[in-house]
Amino acid sequence: MLTKEKAPMDSDLETTQNILTKFGRIKTELSKVIIGLDEEIEQILITLLCKGHCILEGAPGLAKTKLISSIASLLDLSFKRVQFTPDLMPGDLTGSEVLQQDMETGERFFRFQQGPLFGNLVLADEVNRTPPKTQSALLEAMEERQITIGQTTHPLPKPFFVLATQNPIEQEGTYPLPEAQLDRFMLKILLNYPDAEDESKIIEKASSEDSITLTPVITGKELEDMQRLIRKVPISKTCVDYAATVVRRSRPNSADIPPDLADKIAFGAGPRAGIFLASAAKARAVLHGRQHATTEDIQTMAYPILRHRVALTFNAESEGITPEEIISQLL
């Protein structure tokens, strides 16, 4: 008996519904261990749907590491955690060639020992605590999804994400990430202190409940299907032009920059920011049950995408101006 093959449009609609269902379950599961942070969770999920990487910044004790490890528990993917320290070496991340000997023939040979970057989801904890030499080991992995050791290039598993954390308060023993490396991160997500109600709930939950086991919700194959769907989501030329204009307005040498911002921006965002704006707008639209991206999606995602790509001048910093205020004027 012949079965009728599903039309591509029907398959896409089914995948869209699957995204809403699965990511709804993720949010429900996370609510068992994470209080609040709804917007931050959505931004991390958008990063995953767009094949991106993100960096979480917040004071100690705001559940940055717990949030990432909890999300990893809900994905049927390999999870690796690296604690970045000043003595961490590039080979500790990528792996290295290890000299071994055949016990029968006595012949010696080199075998590649994989490092923790060979995982689907890698938590780079306190990434700004290691020197630039080690930080640079992430560059090729994040952009090309591969690692080159000697003469050999090793592909990383698919999907592959780097979710990093950093502490903005402590300055001793920290090494700020170079702008070129920050640009590899699709989003920079800020975690603020909880409000009074949420903080009471956090204290109550942490002091009264045992540890909770989270069950995986999404497989790697499902996630890759969802990522392919996001690329198909329609976005109008108006939205694309809007995203491009916002990015161009952030550049101090551009004719599009608002006159009152010319002396406040040291350098602005590159084309990668516009690409990320369009992709993130599509993913946010799907997570909100829509089949097309809007300028509202671009406006919402502009803050986490641009805040680490717009550098302020000394004058702006001395006046207490924040990147968020600059982005608001760009929009």
N, C-alpha and C positions, 0 to 999 in steps of 0.2 A: 504494500500500500504506500503510495507516494504521500509525503508530508509537504505541506506548503511552507516554503522558506520565508523567514521573517524579512520584511522590508527593512532597509537601513534606517528609515525614519522611526519605525516601530522599535527597533533595537536601541536607538538613541534615547527614545522616550523611556524605555524600560531601564536603561542605565541611569538616566536622570532621576527616576523615581528611586532607584537603588541607592544613589548617592544620598538623597534626602533621608531615606530609611536608615541606612548604615551610619551616617554621620549623626543622625538624631540619637541612635543607640549609643554612639561614642560619647555624646554630651551627657546622656543619662548615666552611663557608667562612670564618667569622670566626676559627676556630682556626688558620687559616693565618697570620694577622697579629696576633691578640690572644691573649696567654697568660693563662689564668685568667679572672677576671671573669664566671664563668658565671651567678652570681646577678644581677649587674648587667645582663648582656645580657638575661636573662629579663625583668627589670623594664622595660627599654626596649621589648621586644617586646610586653609587656602594655600599655604606654602606647599603642603604635601600634594594637593591636587595640581599644582603648577610645576611640579618637579624642581622646586626651589630649595633654598637653604635659608634659615633665619637665625637671628641672634637675639637672645632675651637679656635685657639689662634691668637690674633692680637691686635693691639693698639686700643684705643677707636675711634669710628667713622668710622670703616671700614665695617660697615653693617653686622656684625656677626649675631646679633639678627634679623635684617630685612631679611637676607637671609634665616634663618631657618623658621621664621614665614611665609615668602612668599612661601616656599616649602610646608609648612603645609597647606596653603590655596589651593594648587593645588592637594592635596590628600584628598579623601573623608574619612577622619579619624578624630577621636577625638583628639584635640590638647590642651595640658595643658602647661602653662608657670609658672615656679617657679623662683622668684628672690632670689638667695642665699645670706643670710646676716649672720653676726656673731651670731645673737640671734635666728636663725632658729633651730628648734628642730626636731629630727627624726620623731616624730609623725605628724609634719606639712607636711611631705612628704608622709608617709605611710598611715596616718589616725590612728584612735584610737577607743577604746571601749567607748561609751557614755552611761551614766546611764540615763534611761528613766523610766517613770511610766505610767502604763495603767490607763487611766482616769476612766474607769468603775469599775475595780476590785481593783485598788490601788496597784497592784503588780508592783514591780520594776524589771527591767531587763536591761542587757547591749546589746546595738546594735552597730555594727561596722559601723563607719562613714568613708567612703573612702576618702583618700587623693588624691592629684594631680597626684601621680604616676599611678593612675588607668585611664590612657589614652593611646591611641595608639602611639602618638608622644609627648614626654615630652621634653620641652626646659629647661635645667638646666642652667640658666643664671648666669654667674660669679661664677661657681661652686667652685672656690678656695677661695671664701670669707666666707665660713662657716667652722666651726671646724670639725676635723676628725670624731667626734661622729655622726654628721649629714651626712657627706659625706659617712660614712659606711652604711647608710640606703639604698644607691643605689646598694650596692654590690649584695645582693640576687636578687633584681629586675632585674639587668642587666644580671646576669648569668643564674638564674633559671626561670626567668619570673614569679616570685611569691613573695609574702610577707607573712611572718609569724608574727602574732600578738598573743602573749600569747600561747595558745595551738592550735590555728587555722591557717591553711595555706590558703591564698587567692590567686587564680590564677589571673594573670594580663590579660587584653584583648589582643587578637591577631589581627594583628601584634603589636609588642611593640618595640619602639626605644627610646633611650636617646641621644639627641643631646645637648652637653654641650658647653659653651663658657668660656673662661678665658682671663684675661688681663695680658700680661707678663711684663708690665712696672711697675705698682704700686706694692710695697712690703708691705706697711702699711695695716694691717688688712687682710692679705691673708694667706691661709693655703695650702701649696703645697699638691697635691694629692699623697697618698702613691703609691709606685710602683705597688703593687698588684691591686690597683684600676685603675691605668692608663692602666694596661694590659687588663682590661675588655673592653677598648675602642679599636675598630678595627683600626680606623685611627685617627691620629692627623694631622689636616689640618691647615696649616699656611696661614694667610691672610696678604699680604704685602700692602704697599701704592700703589695706582694706578699710572700709568704713566701719563705724561702731557696731552695726548689726552683724556684719559678716565676721568681724573679729571675735565677737562673742560666740558665734557658731563654730568658728575654727577652734577656739579654746575648748569648747564643750565637746566637740567631736574627737579632738586629739586626746583628751583626757578620759574619755569614757568608752571608746570602742577599740576592739582588737584590730589587727591588720586585716585589710580586705583584699581578697584575691579577685583580680580582673580577668575576664575571659576575652580572648581575641575576637574581634568583630569583623575585620576586613583582611582578606588574604592579599598577597602580593599581586596575584593575577587580577583580582578585582580592582585593586588600586591602579594598576596600569590601564585597565579598560576605562576607568573614570578619568584618568589623565588624558587619554585620547579623546574622550568626549568633550572635555573642557576646550580643547583646541578647535572643536567644531562649533562652539557656541557663537552665534552671530554677534557682531559689534559694528555699529553704524560708522560711516566715515566721519560723522559729526563727533562721535566719541573719540575716535582715533585722532582727529585733528585737535580735539580738546586736550587729550593726553600729551600730544606733541607740543602744544602751545605752553602748557604748564611747565614742562621740562625745559623748553627754550627760555622761558621767563626767569628760570633760576640761574642763568649764566650771566656773570657780570659784564662780559664783552658782547652780549647779544643786544640787538636793537629792540628786542621784545621785553627786556627787563623793565619793570616799573621804575621810574626815575628815583623814587624815594628809597629804593632797595639797592641802588647801584653801589653805595658805599657801605652796605651792610653784609654783602655776600662776597666771600673771598673766591670761591669757585662753586660751580653748580653741578647738576646731574648730567650724565651722558645719555646716549641713546638707549643703553640697557634699561634705564629707569622707565622710559616710555614703553618698552616691550613688556616690562614687568607690570606696569600700570594696566595695560590692556588685558594681560593674562589674568591678573588678580581680579579685575572687574568682572571677567567672565566667570571665574570660580565663585565669587561672592554672589553673583546673580543666581547661579544654580543652587547654592546653599540657601538662598532666600526664595526658592521655588519659581524662579523666572527663567525664561528660555532665551533671553538676550541681555546684554550688558547695557547699562545706562551711565550718564554722567554722574549720577549720585554714587554709583559704585566706584568710579574713578576718584571722586572727591574723598570718599571714605578711606580708600586704600592709599591715597597720596601721602598721608602722614607716616605710616610705617615704611613706605617705600622711599620717601625723600629725606626723612630726618637724618639719616647717616650719609646722605649724598650732598647735602647743602652745608658747606662750611662757612661759618660766620667770620667776619673781620674782627679785629681787636676792638674797634669802635662799637660794634654791635654787642659784643660780649660784655664790654665795660658798661653798657647801658642796660644790661640784664635781659636783652632780647633772646628769646629761645627759637630753635629751629621751627617749632610748631607755629609760632607767630608769623615767621617768614612764609611758611607754607600756606597759612591761611590767607595771606595777602596775594600769594601766587595764584591761588584758586579763584 
